[in-house]
Amino acid sequence: MFPWTSATAADVDELFKEAVALLNAGKKPEALKKLQEVLAANPTNEQAYELWKTTDHQVWLDILTERGEFELIAKRLWSLAEMGKTARKNDAGAIQSTLEGVRSQDPLVSRKARNTLASEHGEFAVPFMLPTLEEQGNDDRRVLYMHTLTEMDRDVVIPLIEALGSPNAFLRRNVALVLGYIGDRRAAAMLAHVAKTDEDGGARSAAETALAKCGGSGDALAQFLQLGQEYTLRQDSVLAAHMYSDVVWNWSAKGLVSSPVARAAYADEMAKKSYQRALAVDAGSLPARAGLARAYASQWTKLGALQDSGADMSAMAGLMETDAIGLGLIGADALDAALQSAVETGDAIAGRTLIQSLAKVTNAPSAGLSAALNSRDGAMRSEAAVALANQAVAARMPVSAQVAATLGEAVGREVVRTVFVIDGNADQRNAAMAQAEKLGFAAMGAEFGANAIALLHRVPGVDAVLVADSLADLTTFQVIDDLRADPRFEKTPIFVVSGNAEQAKEMFGERASGVLAAGGDMAAVAEAVGPVSGDRAMADRLAGDSAMTLAHVASAGGDISPAVAGLMATLKGREDSVSTRAMGTLGMVGDSTHVSALVAVLKDGGRSEAARTAAADALASIFTRGAGVSAEDMMAISGTVKSDAPMGVRTAAARAMGAIRLEADVRAELLRSARSAGAQG
């Protein structure tokens, strides 16, 4: 079996030929195993593309008709081949040289050049071909280039769509014709817009004809909105593996130009384009502004996370600035509608940023905040509760019990590690999730690979992924490779679960972090995950914000009793940034039932000075309201005053003792003891 590094093209080709021979001989199990070895050899995109080009189409049909795992492997190889076609080189000299070959009078030379143009340059060749499509003379060359672009098929659709923005009517006409020949539905919205609004009759007519071939309608607005939604949800109709790019295209004064974009932001950038065009059709479209708001929020959050991870985002700085400004300008109604949409689809990445943005431009509860407060995602619930509570305080209105309880939940929530299980066998999936929970993980699961991938790309992140060695819709290789392509999952432990662990180890090798026997021990997962890291900062920030918000509510006379349990939960094992704020709030609302827990923090020499001081200050506040204290707790506070604790802790403990309603002789004795201790010191 091959290591993680790819096998040679000859190795891949030989394995594939052996699989085909076995299939033709009726040896299906052996053929399937050999095809699995093809994927296990980790063929490069270019190798898969070469395999696709040199294999008779009937062979692929024979494999597909076997269905099941055969079909999944064939589709995976096709996907790799398509991605191989997109590994283009933006090399002006090489493109121009290849175009000379395209124009050769020798059919064989011309065909080879067209293949090279498609396989090595793809979308980057389009700007070099457009000037010929503008020329009304030299019909032969123009027809040749239009035919070449049509052969390049879906790879050139996105830059051609941008070229419809050219001021040259003859170019718009010819580009529309090419898009019609290709028939890609991604072009339908723009073609509908041109067919209805273009000043040139020839361009309008060509766009109308092309629109029918792309299966579109005359409603450009509806199609732009639909296209934006498909990009937002990363649907295969617009973002199959081969449809991603490292650049985005725009028509400018210089013509068709490309700009680099991070893969994580590509879907959002394309969604932004679609919604901006929808607004150009109808400036009053709230769905268009809402879609744009969600794309701004999603892209800004993802790029910010990459920046925080240490990635060089200098090339993306302009996009981040545009997103931040766009969120400020978009309007509260659009932010609220976008938030409702994000909650409906479980998009926590965009949701959190939308809540924060909405909170800055509105002063009253909204449908979006209400939806977020009831979301299944804890982060969105917490963000919404903070926003709603601050609105209530500002308006001098009472805070609902639900908001207070959610703030308490945010303060007390421990950051746990999360495992995602992908397995079509429900019993096996549920058993793995149950075992993960016993190990202290939060567990999520999905039956199908495609659903899992879509969800994983919309959640803040997971600590480990478990995927069965066989799925109903995608190959396990495809799931692993798709996740690894996302920088957020590049180092995430991914384990394969198999009924034949030894065979799976041989098959997946270093591609997976490890292999688990179905129903077996998951200790290796806990070891691979290690301590909590990534989401802790976000959760602790939310907890601190929630504790501070509760303090504001309490200061305004609001009832935060539903949150007290959450505040108390922070006293053990939480960061000082959370627990000290929580103790400050407890000091405002606590009573005698909370004294012992605070005393335990005060007397614990292992806790920080800040935490012990905060506990003493909270006790002082509680005692000023007449709360009682047991003799044991009072002795512990007094003992801290006399101890070798830091001076700040001892002074705060003394204030707590001073706030207790004591008999005069008891207080006098405490003062005498303190003087004696000071003299001895």
C-alpha positions as CSV (number, residue, x, y, z in Angstrom):
1,M,0.0,0.0,0.0
2,F,1.2,3.5,-0.8
3,P,2.2,6.0,1.8
4,W,0.5,9.4,2.3
5,T,2.6,10.8,-0.6
6,S,1.0,10.2,-4.0
7,A,1.9,7.2,-6.1
8,T,3.2,7.8,-9.6
9,A,0.9,8.2,-12.6
10,A,2.0,4.8,-13.8
11,D,1.1,3.2,-10.5
12,V,-2.4,4.8,-10.6
13,D,-2.9,3.9,-14.2
14,E,-1.9,0.3,-13.6
15,L,-4.1,-0.2,-10.6
16,F,-7.1,1.2,-12.5
17,K,-6.5,-1.0,-15.5
18,E,-6.3,-4.0,-13.1
19,A,-9.6,-3.0,-11.6
20,V,-11.3,-2.7,-15.0
21,A,-9.9,-6.1,-16.1
22,L,-11.3,-7.7,-12.9
23,L,-14.7,-6.1,-13.4
24,N,-14.8,-7.3,-17.0
25,A,-14.0,-10.8,-15.7
26,G,-16.9,-10.7,-13.3
27,K,-14.7,-10.5,-10.2
28,K,-16.6,-7.7,-8.6
29,P,-15.2,-7.9,-5.0
30,E,-11.7,-8.0,-6.3
31,A,-12.4,-5.1,-8.7
32,L,-13.8,-3.0,-5.9
33,K,-10.8,-3.7,-3.7
34,K,-8.5,-2.6,-6.5
35,L,-10.5,0.6,-7.1
36,Q,-10.2,1.3,-3.4
37,E,-6.5,0.9,-3.8
38,V,-6.6,3.5,-6.5
39,L,-8.0,6.0,-4.0
40,A,-5.7,4.8,-1.3
41,A,-2.8,5.6,-3.6
42,N,-3.8,9.2,-3.1
43,P,-3.7,10.2,-6.8
44,T,-3.1,13.9,-7.5
45,N,-5.7,15.9,-9.3
46,E,-3.6,15.9,-12.4
47,Q,-3.2,12.1,-12.3
48,A,-6.9,11.7,-12.0
49,Y,-7.5,14.1,-14.8
50,E,-5.0,12.2,-17.0
51,L,-6.8,8.9,-16.1
52,W,-10.2,10.5,-17.0
53,K,-8.9,11.7,-20.3
54,T,-7.3,8.4,-21.4
55,T,-10.2,6.0,-20.2
56,D,-12.9,5.2,-22.6
57,H,-16.2,6.7,-21.6
58,Q,-17.9,3.2,-21.7
59,V,-15.6,2.0,-18.9
60,W,-16.8,4.8,-16.6
61,L,-20.4,3.9,-17.5
62,D,-19.7,0.2,-16.6
63,I,-18.3,1.2,-13.2
64,L,-21.2,3.6,-12.5
65,T,-23.8,0.9,-13.4
66,E,-22.5,-1.3,-10.6
67,R,-23.8,1.4,-8.2
68,G,-22.9,1.4,-4.5
69,E,-19.2,1.8,-3.7
70,F,-18.3,1.4,-7.4
71,E,-20.4,4.5,-8.2
72,L,-18.9,6.5,-5.3
73,I,-15.4,5.7,-6.3
74,A,-16.0,6.7,-9.9
75,K,-17.6,10.0,-8.8
76,R,-14.7,10.6,-6.5
77,L,-12.2,10.1,-9.3
78,W,-14.2,12.4,-11.5
79,S,-14.2,15.0,-8.8
80,L,-10.4,14.8,-8.5
81,A,-10.1,15.0,-12.3
82,E,-12.2,18.1,-12.3
83,M,-10.0,19.7,-9.6
84,G,-7.0,18.7,-11.7
85,K,-8.5,20.8,-14.5
86,T,-8.7,23.8,-12.1
87,A,-5.0,23.6,-11.0
88,R,-4.3,26.3,-13.6
89,K,-1.3,28.5,-14.2
90,N,-1.8,32.2,-14.7
91,D,1.2,32.4,-17.0
92,A,0.7,35.0,-19.7
93,G,3.6,33.9,-21.9
94,A,2.5,30.2,-21.8
95,I,-1.1,31.1,-22.5
96,Q,-0.2,33.3,-25.5
97,S,2.1,30.6,-26.8
98,T,-0.7,28.0,-26.4
99,L,-3.1,30.2,-28.2
100,E,-0.8,30.3,-31.2
101,G,-1.1,26.5,-31.2
102,V,-4.8,26.8,-31.1
103,R,-4.7,28.9,-34.2
104,S,-2.6,26.3,-36.1
105,Q,-3.8,25.0,-39.4
106,D,-2.8,21.5,-38.4
107,P,-5.8,20.0,-36.7
108,L,-3.7,17.7,-34.5
109,V,-1.6,20.7,-33.2
110,S,-4.7,22.8,-32.7
111,R,-6.5,20.0,-30.8
112,K,-3.4,19.4,-28.5
113,A,-3.2,23.2,-27.8
114,R,-6.9,23.4,-26.9
115,N,-6.4,20.5,-24.5
116,T,-3.4,22.2,-23.0
117,L,-5.2,25.4,-22.6
118,A,-8.0,23.7,-20.8
119,S,-5.9,21.4,-18.6
120,E,-3.1,23.9,-17.6
121,H,-4.7,27.4,-17.8
122,G,-8.5,27.2,-17.7
123,E,-10.2,30.3,-16.5
124,F,-6.9,32.3,-16.7
125,A,-7.0,32.0,-20.5
126,V,-10.3,33.9,-20.8
127,P,-8.9,37.5,-20.6
128,F,-6.5,36.7,-23.5
129,M,-9.3,35.4,-25.7
130,L,-11.8,38.2,-25.1
131,P,-10.1,40.8,-27.4
132,T,-10.7,38.5,-30.4
133,L,-14.4,38.1,-29.4
134,E,-14.7,42.0,-29.5
135,E,-13.4,42.1,-33.1
136,Q,-16.0,42.3,-35.8
137,G,-13.4,41.3,-38.4
138,N,-11.5,38.0,-38.5
139,D,-14.5,35.8,-38.2
140,D,-12.6,32.6,-38.4
141,R,-10.4,33.3,-35.3
142,R,-13.4,34.6,-33.4
143,V,-15.4,31.4,-34.1
144,L,-12.4,29.3,-33.2
145,Y,-12.0,31.0,-29.8
146,M,-15.7,30.8,-29.1
147,H,-15.6,27.0,-29.9
148,T,-12.5,26.6,-27.7
149,L,-14.2,28.4,-24.8
150,T,-17.2,26.2,-25.3
151,E,-15.0,23.1,-25.1
152,M,-13.5,24.4,-21.8
153,D,-17.0,24.2,-20.5
154,R,-17.8,25.0,-16.9
155,D,-14.2,26.1,-16.1
156,V,-14.7,29.4,-17.9
157,V,-18.3,30.2,-16.9
158,I,-17.5,32.6,-14.0
159,P,-15.1,34.9,-15.9
160,L,-17.4,34.9,-18.8
161,I,-20.3,36.0,-16.6
162,E,-18.2,38.9,-15.5
163,A,-17.4,39.7,-19.2
164,L,-21.1,40.4,-19.7
165,G,-20.3,43.7,-17.9
166,S,-18.1,44.9,-20.7
167,P,-19.1,48.2,-22.4
168,N,-18.6,46.5,-25.8
169,A,-21.9,45.3,-27.1
170,F,-20.4,42.9,-29.6
171,L,-18.4,41.2,-26.9
172,R,-21.5,40.9,-24.7
173,R,-23.3,39.3,-27.6
174,N,-20.6,36.7,-28.2
175,V,-20.0,35.9,-24.6
176,A,-23.8,35.3,-24.2
177,L,-23.7,32.9,-27.1
178,V,-20.8,31.0,-25.6
179,L,-22.6,30.8,-22.2
180,G,-25.6,29.4,-24.0
181,Y,-23.5,26.8,-25.8
182,I,-22.1,25.7,-22.4
183,G,-25.5,25.7,-20.7
184,D,-24.4,26.2,-17.1
185,R,-27.2,27.4,-14.9
186,R,-24.9,29.6,-12.9
187,A,-25.1,32.0,-15.9
188,A,-28.9,32.1,-16.0
189,A,-29.4,35.1,-13.6
190,M,-27.0,37.4,-15.4
191,L,-28.2,36.3,-18.8
192,A,-31.8,37.1,-17.7
193,H,-30.6,40.6,-16.6
194,V,-28.9,41.2,-20.0
195,A,-31.8,39.9,-21.9
196,K,-34.1,42.4,-20.3
197,T,-32.0,45.5,-19.8
198,D,-29.2,45.5,-22.4
199,E,-29.2,48.6,-24.7
200,D,-28.0,46.5,-27.7
201,G,-30.6,44.4,-29.5
202,G,-28.0,41.8,-30.6
203,A,-26.8,41.3,-27.0
204,R,-30.4,41.1,-25.8
205,S,-31.3,38.5,-28.4
206,A,-28.2,36.4,-27.7
207,A,-28.8,36.5,-24.0
208,E,-32.4,35.5,-24.4
209,T,-31.4,32.5,-26.5
210,A,-28.7,31.5,-24.1
211,L,-31.0,31.9,-21.1
212,A,-33.3,29.2,-22.5
213,K,-30.3,26.8,-23.0
214,C,-29.3,27.4,-19.4
215,G,-32.7,26.5,-18.1
216,G,-33.3,29.9,-16.7
217,S,-36.4,32.2,-16.4
218,G,-36.9,35.8,-17.2
219,D,-37.0,36.8,-13.5
220,A,-33.4,38.0,-12.9
221,L,-34.1,39.0,-9.3
222,A,-35.4,35.6,-8.3
223,Q,-32.5,33.9,-9.9
224,F,-29.8,36.1,-8.4
225,L,-31.4,35.5,-4.9
226,Q,-31.5,31.8,-5.5
227,L,-27.9,31.8,-6.7
228,G,-26.8,33.8,-3.6
229,Q,-28.5,31.3,-1.4
230,E,-26.9,28.3,-3.1
231,Y,-23.5,29.9,-2.6
232,T,-24.3,30.7,1.0
233,L,-25.2,27.1,1.7
234,R,-22.3,25.8,-0.3
235,Q,-24.6,23.6,-2.5
236,D,-23.1,21.3,-5.1
237,S,-25.1,23.0,-7.8
238,V,-22.7,26.0,-7.6
239,L,-19.8,24.7,-5.4
240,A,-19.0,21.1,-6.2
241,A,-15.3,20.4,-5.5
242,H,-14.2,21.4,-9.0
243,M,-16.1,24.7,-8.9
244,Y,-13.9,26.4,-6.3
245,S,-11.2,28.9,-7.4
246,D,-8.3,30.7,-5.9
247,V,-9.4,34.0,-7.5
248,V,-12.5,36.0,-8.0
249,W,-13.2,37.8,-11.3
250,N,-14.3,41.4,-11.9
251,W,-14.8,43.6,-14.9
252,S,-12.9,46.9,-14.5
253,A,-11.5,49.7,-16.5
254,K,-8.7,47.4,-17.4
255,G,-11.0,44.7,-18.6
256,L,-11.4,41.3,-16.9
257,V,-9.1,41.0,-13.9
258,S,-8.7,38.4,-11.1
259,S,-8.0,38.9,-7.4
260,P,-6.8,36.2,-5.0
261,V,-9.3,34.9,-2.4
262,A,-8.9,32.3,0.4
263,R,-10.8,29.1,-0.2
264,A,-12.6,29.6,3.1
265,A,-14.0,32.9,1.8
266,Y,-14.8,31.9,-1.8
267,A,-18.4,30.9,-1.3
268,D,-19.1,34.1,0.6
269,E,-17.5,36.2,-2.0
270,M,-19.6,34.6,-4.8
271,A,-22.7,35.0,-2.6
272,K,-21.9,38.7,-2.2
273,K,-21.7,39.1,-6.0
274,S,-25.1,37.5,-6.5
275,Y,-26.8,39.6,-3.8
276,Q,-25.2,42.8,-5.1
277,R,-26.5,42.1,-8.5
278,A,-29.9,41.4,-7.1
279,L,-29.8,44.9,-5.5
280,A,-28.9,46.3,-8.9
281,V,-32.1,44.8,-10.2
282,D,-34.2,45.9,-7.3
283,A,-32.7,48.4,-4.8
284,G,-35.6,47.8,-2.4
285,S,-35.1,44.0,-2.1
286,L,-34.8,43.1,1.6
287,P,-33.9,39.5,0.8
288,A,-31.0,40.8,-1.3
289,R,-29.7,43.1,1.5
290,A,-30.2,40.3,4.1
291,G,-28.3,37.8,2.0
292,L,-25.5,40.3,1.5
293,A,-25.4,41.0,5.3
294,R,-25.1,37.3,6.0
295,A,-22.3,36.9,3.4
296,Y,-20.4,39.9,5.0
297,A,-20.7,38.4,8.4
298,S,-19.7,34.9,7.4
299,Q,-16.7,36.1,5.4
300,W,-15.5,38.6,8.0
301,T,-15.7,35.9,10.7
302,K,-13.9,33.2,8.7
303,L,-11.1,35.5,7.6
304,G,-10.7,36.9,11.1
305,A,-10.4,33.3,12.4
306,L,-7.7,32.6,9.9
307,Q,-5.9,35.8,10.9
308,D,-6.1,34.8,14.5
309,S,-4.5,31.4,13.7
310,G,-1.5,33.2,12.3
311,A,-2.2,33.0,8.6
312,D,-0.9,35.8,6.4
313,M,-4.1,37.6,5.5
314,S,-2.5,40.7,4.0
315,A,-4.0,39.9,0.6
316,M,-7.4,39.7,2.2
317,A,-7.3,42.9,4.2
318,G,-9.4,44.7,1.7
319,L,-12.1,42.1,1.8
320,M,-12.2,42.3,5.6
321,E,-12.5,46.1,5.6
322,T,-15.3,45.8,3.0
323,D,-17.2,43.3,5.2
324,A,-16.9,45.5,8.3
325,I,-18.0,48.6,6.5
326,G,-20.8,46.7,4.8
327,L,-22.2,45.4,8.1
328,G,-22.3,48.9,9.4
329,L,-24.1,50.3,6.3
330,I,-26.5,47.4,5.6
331,G,-29.3,48.4,8.0
332,A,-31.0,46.8,11.0
333,D,-33.8,45.3,9.1
334,A,-31.4,43.4,6.8
335,L,-29.2,42.3,9.7
336,D,-32.3,41.0,11.5
337,A,-33.6,39.1,8.5
338,A,-30.1,37.7,7.9
339,L,-29.9,36.5,11.5
340,Q,-33.2,34.7,11.2
341,S,-31.9,32.9,8.1
342,A,-28.6,32.0,9.9
343,V,-30.5,30.5,12.8
344,E,-32.8,28.5,10.5
345,T,-29.8,26.9,8.9
346,G,-27.6,26.5,12.0
347,D,-25.0,29.0,10.7
348,A,-23.3,29.9,14.0
349,I,-20.3,31.4,12.2
350,A,-22.4,34.2,10.6
351,G,-25.0,34.2,13.4
352,R,-22.7,35.4,16.2
353,T,-21.3,38.3,14.1
354,L,-24.8,39.3,12.9
355,I,-26.0,39.5,16.5
356,Q,-23.1,41.7,17.5
357,S,-23.7,43.9,14.5
358,L,-27.4,44.1,15.2
359,A,-26.9,45.0,18.8
360,K,-25.0,48.1,17.8
361,V,-27.7,49.5,15.5
362,T,-31.0,48.7,17.3
363,N,-32.4,49.4,20.7
364,A,-35.4,47.0,20.8
365,P,-36.0,43.2,20.7
366,S,-36.4,41.8,17.2
367,A,-37.5,38.6,15.5
368,G,-33.9,37.7,14.7
369,L,-32.7,38.1,18.3
370,S,-35.7,36.1,19.5
371,A,-34.9,33.3,17.1
372,A,-31.2,33.4,18.2
373,L,-32.2,33.3,21.8
374,N,-34.1,30.0,21.1
375,S,-31.3,28.6,18.8
376,R,-29.8,25.2,19.4
377,D,-26.4,26.8,19.3
378,G,-25.2,27.9,22.7
379,A,-23.0,30.7,21.3
380,M,-25.9,32.3,19.4
381,R,-28.1,32.0,22.5
382,S,-25.6,33.7,24.6
383,E,-24.9,36.5,22.2
384,A,-28.6,37.2,21.8
385,A,-29.1,37.2,25.6
386,V,-26.4,39.7,26.1
387,A,-27.9,42.0,23.4
388,L,-31.4,41.7,24.7
389,A,-30.4,42.3,28.3
390,N,-28.4,45.4,27.4
391,Q,-31.4,46.7,25.4
392,A,-33.6,46.2,28.4
393,V,-31.2,48.0,30.8
394,A,-30.9,50.9,28.4
395,A,-34.7,51.1,28.1
396,R,-35.2,50.7,31.8
397,M,-37.3,47.6,31.1
398,P,-37.4,44.3,33.0
399,V,-35.3,41.4,31.7
400,S,-37.2,38.3,30.9
401,A,-36.5,35.1,32.9
402,Q,-35.4,33.4,29.8
403,V,-32.8,36.0,29.0
404,A,-31.5,36.0,32.6
405,A,-31.4,32.2,32.6
406,T,-29.6,32.1,29.2
407,L,-27.0,34.6,30.6
408,G,-26.5,32.3,33.5
409,E,-26.1,29.4,31.2
410,A,-23.4,31.3,29.3
411,V,-21.6,32.2,32.4
412,G,-21.6,28.7,33.8
413,R,-21.1,26.8,30.5
414,E,-17.9,24.8,30.5
415,V,-16.1,24.5,27.2
416,V,-16.2,20.9,26.2
417,R,-14.5,19.1,23.4
418,T,-16.8,18.1,20.5
419,V,-16.8,14.9,18.4
420,F,-18.7,14.6,15.1
421,V,-19.6,11.1,14.1
422,I,-20.5,10.3,10.4
423,D,-22.0,6.9,10.0
424,G,-25.0,5.6,8.0
425,N,-25.5,2.8,10.6
426,A,-27.7,4.5,13.2
427,D,-26.9,2.0,16.0
428,Q,-23.2,2.3,15.4
429,R,-23.4,6.1,15.2
430,N,-25.4,6.4,18.3
431,A,-23.1,4.0,20.2
432,A,-20.1,6.0,19.2
433,M,-21.7,9.3,20.3
434,A,-22.7,7.8,23.6
435,Q,-19.2,6.6,24.2
436,A,-17.8,10.0,23.3
437,E,-20.1,11.6,25.8
438,K,-18.9,9.2,28.5
439,L,-15.4,10.5,27.9
440,G,-16.6,14.0,28.4
441,F,-17.1,15.1,24.8
442,A,-20.2,16.7,23.4
443,A,-21.3,14.6,20.5
444,M,-22.9,15.4,17.1
445,G,-23.7,13.1,14.3
446,A,-24.9,12.7,10.7
447,E,-26.0,9.8,8.5
448,F,-24.7,11.1,5.2
449,G,-21.3,12.5,4.3
450,A,-22.6,15.4,2.3
451,N,-24.8,16.5,5.1
452,A,-22.0,16.2,7.6
453,I,-19.6,18.3,5.4
454,A,-22.2,21.0,4.9
455,L,-22.9,21.2,8.6
456,L,-19.2,21.1,9.6
457,H,-18.4,24.0,7.3
458,R,-21.1,26.1,9.2
459,V,-20.2,25.3,12.8
460,P,-17.4,27.1,14.7
461,G,-15.3,23.9,14.8
462,V,-15.1,20.4,16.3
463,D,-12.2,18.7,18.0
464,A,-12.4,15.3,16.3
465,V,-14.3,13.6,13.5
466,L,-15.2,9.9,13.3
467,V,-16.2,8.7,9.9
468,A,-17.3,5.2,8.9
469,D,-15.2,3.4,6.3
470,S,-18.3,3.2,4.0
471,L,-21.0,5.8,3.5
472,A,-24.1,5.8,1.3
473,D,-23.4,9.0,-0.6
474,L,-19.7,9.8,-0.6
475,T,-16.5,7.9,-0.2
476,T,-14.7,8.2,3.1
477,F,-11.7,9.5,1.1
478,Q,-13.9,12.3,-0.2
479,V,-15.1,13.3,3.3
480,I,-11.5,13.4,4.6
481,D,-10.1,15.3,1.7
482,D,-12.9,17.9,1.7
483,L,-12.4,18.6,5.4
484,R,-8.6,18.7,5.1
485,A,-9.0,21.4,2.3
486,D,-10.6,23.7,4.9
487,P,-7.8,25.4,7.0
488,R,-10.0,25.0,10.1
489,F,-9.9,21.2,9.8
490,E,-6.3,20.9,8.5
491,K,-5.1,19.5,11.8
492,T,-8.3,18.2,13.3
493,P,-8.0,14.5,14.3
494,I,-10.1,12.4,11.8
495,F,-10.6,8.7,12.7
496,V,-12.0,6.0,10.4
497,V,-14.4,3.6,12.1
498,S,-14.3,0.1,10.5
499,G,-15.4,-3.4,11.2
500,N,-12.1,-4.5,9.8
501,A,-9.6,-2.2,11.5
502,E,-6.5,-3.9,10.0
503,Q,-7.8,-3.5,6.4
504,A,-8.8,0.1,7.1
505,K,-5.3,0.9,8.4
506,E,-3.8,-0.5,5.2
507,M,-6.3,1.4,3.1
508,F,-6.3,4.8,4.7
509,G,-2.7,4.9,6.1
510,E,-1.6,8.3,7.2
511,R,-4.6,9.9,5.5
512,A,-6.5,9.4,8.7
513,S,-5.3,10.2,12.2
514,G,-6.1,6.6,13.2
515,V,-8.6,3.7,12.8
516,L,-11.1,2.6,15.4
517,A,-12.7,-0.8,15.5
518,A,-16.5,-0.4,15.4
519,G,-17.8,-0.4,19.0
520,G,-14.2,-0.3,20.3
521,D,-12.4,1.9,22.8
522,M,-12.2,5.6,21.9
523,A,-9.4,6.5,24.3
524,A,-7.2,7.2,21.2
525,V,-9.6,10.0,20.3
526,A,-9.2,11.7,23.7
527,E,-5.5,11.4,23.4
528,A,-5.4,12.9,19.9
529,V,-7.6,15.8,20.9
530,G,-5.7,16.8,24.0
531,P,-6.8,19.8,26.0
532,V,-9.5,22.2,24.9
533,S,-8.1,25.1,22.9
534,G,-9.7,26.9,20.0
535,D,-13.2,27.7,21.2
536,R,-12.3,28.3,24.8
537,A,-11.4,32.0,24.2
538,M,-14.7,32.6,22.5
539,A,-16.7,30.8,25.2
540,D,-14.8,32.6,28.0
541,R,-15.4,35.9,26.3
542,L,-19.1,35.2,26.1
543,A,-19.1,34.1,29.8
544,G,-17.4,37.3,30.9
545,D,-19.7,39.5,28.8
546,S,-22.7,37.6,30.2
547,A,-21.5,38.1,33.8
548,M,-20.9,41.8,33.3
549,T,-24.4,42.1,31.6
550,L,-26.0,40.4,34.6
551,A,-24.3,42.9,36.8
552,H,-25.7,45.8,34.8
553,V,-29.2,44.2,35.0
554,A,-28.8,43.8,38.8
555,S,-27.6,47.4,39.2
556,A,-30.7,48.5,37.4
557,G,-32.9,46.6,39.8
558,G,-33.6,43.7,37.5
559,D,-34.3,40.1,38.6
560,I,-31.4,37.8,37.7
561,S,-32.3,35.0,40.1
562,P,-32.6,32.5,37.1
563,A,-28.9,33.1,36.4
564,V,-27.6,32.5,39.9
565,A,-27.0,28.8,39.3
566,G,-24.8,29.6,36.3
567,L,-22.9,32.2,38.2
568,M,-22.2,29.7,41.0
569,A,-21.0,27.2,38.5
570,T,-18.0,29.4,37.6
571,L,-16.5,29.2,41.1
572,K,-14.6,26.0,40.3
573,G,-12.2,25.5,37.4
574,R,-13.0,28.6,35.3
575,E,-10.6,31.3,34.1
576,D,-10.2,34.4,36.4
577,S,-11.6,36.5,33.6
578,V,-14.9,34.7,34.0
579,S,-15.0,33.7,37.7
580,T,-14.0,37.2,39.1
581,R,-16.8,38.9,37.1
582,A,-19.3,36.2,38.2
583,M,-18.3,36.7,41.8
584,G,-18.8,40.5,41.4
585,T,-22.3,39.8,40.2
586,L,-23.0,37.3,43.0
587,G,-22.0,40.0,45.5
588,M,-24.9,42.1,44.2
589,V,-27.6,39.4,44.3
590,G,-26.3,36.6,46.6
591,D,-27.5,35.6,50.0
592,S,-26.5,33.4,52.9
593,T,-26.9,30.2,50.7
594,H,-24.0,31.4,48.6
595,V,-21.6,32.2,51.4
596,S,-19.9,28.8,51.8
597,A,-19.0,28.5,48.1
598,L,-17.4,31.9,48.1
599,V,-15.6,31.2,51.4
600,A,-14.1,28.1,49.8
601,V,-12.6,30.2,47.1
602,L,-11.3,32.8,49.6
603,K,-9.4,30.3,51.7
604,D,-8.0,28.2,48.8
605,G,-4.3,29.0,48.7
606,G,-4.1,27.5,45.2
607,R,-6.4,30.1,43.7
608,S,-5.0,33.4,42.3
609,E,-4.9,36.6,44.3
610,A,-7.5,38.1,42.0
611,A,-10.0,35.3,42.5
612,R,-9.6,35.2,46.3
613,T,-10.0,39.0,46.5
614,A,-13.1,38.9,44.3
615,A,-14.6,36.2,46.6
616,A,-13.9,38.4,49.7
617,D,-15.4,41.4,48.0
618,A,-18.5,39.4,47.0
619,L,-18.9,38.2,50.6
620,A,-18.6,41.8,51.9
621,S,-21.4,42.9,49.6
622,I,-23.6,40.0,50.7
623,F,-23.0,40.6,54.3
624,T,-23.9,44.3,54.0
625,R,-27.4,43.1,53.1
626,G,-27.7,41.2,56.4
627,A,-26.9,37.7,55.3
628,G,-26.0,35.2,57.9
629,V,-22.8,33.2,58.1
630,S,-22.0,29.9,59.9
631,A,-19.4,29.8,62.7
632,E,-17.2,27.6,60.5
633,D,-17.2,30.0,57.6
634,M,-16.6,33.0,59.8
635,M,-13.6,31.2,61.3
636,A,-12.3,30.5,57.7
637,I,-12.6,34.2,56.9
638,S,-10.9,35.2,60.1
639,G,-8.2,32.7,59.5
640,T,-7.5,34.2,56.1
641,V,-7.1,37.6,57.7
642,K,-4.4,36.2,60.0
643,S,-2.8,34.0,57.3
644,D,0.3,34.6,55.1
645,A,-2.0,35.2,52.1
646,P,-1.1,38.2,49.9
647,M,-1.9,41.5,51.5
648,G,-4.7,42.3,49.0
649,V,-6.5,39.0,50.0
650,R,-6.1,39.6,53.7
651,T,-7.4,43.2,53.4
652,A,-10.4,42.1,51.4
653,A,-11.1,39.3,53.9
654,A,-10.9,41.9,56.7
655,R,-13.5,44.0,54.8
656,A,-15.8,40.9,54.6
657,M,-15.4,40.3,58.3
658,G,-16.1,44.0,58.9
659,A,-19.4,43.7,57.0
660,I,-20.7,40.9,59.2
661,R,-23.1,42.0,61.9
662,L,-21.0,41.0,65.0
663,E,-21.5,41.5,68.7
664,A,-19.3,44.3,70.0
665,D,-17.1,42.0,72.1
666,V,-16.5,39.7,69.2
667,R,-15.4,42.6,67.0
668,A,-13.2,43.9,69.7
669,E,-11.5,40.5,70.1
670,L,-10.9,40.3,66.3
671,L,-9.3,43.8,66.4
672,R,-7.1,42.7,69.4
673,S,-6.0,39.6,67.5
674,A,-5.2,41.6,64.4
675,R,-3.1,44.0,66.5
676,S,-1.3,41.1,68.1
677,A,-0.6,39.4,64.8
678,G,0.7,42.7,63.4
679,A,3.0,43.2,66.4
680,Q,4.4,39.7,66.2
681,G,5.0,40.2,62.5
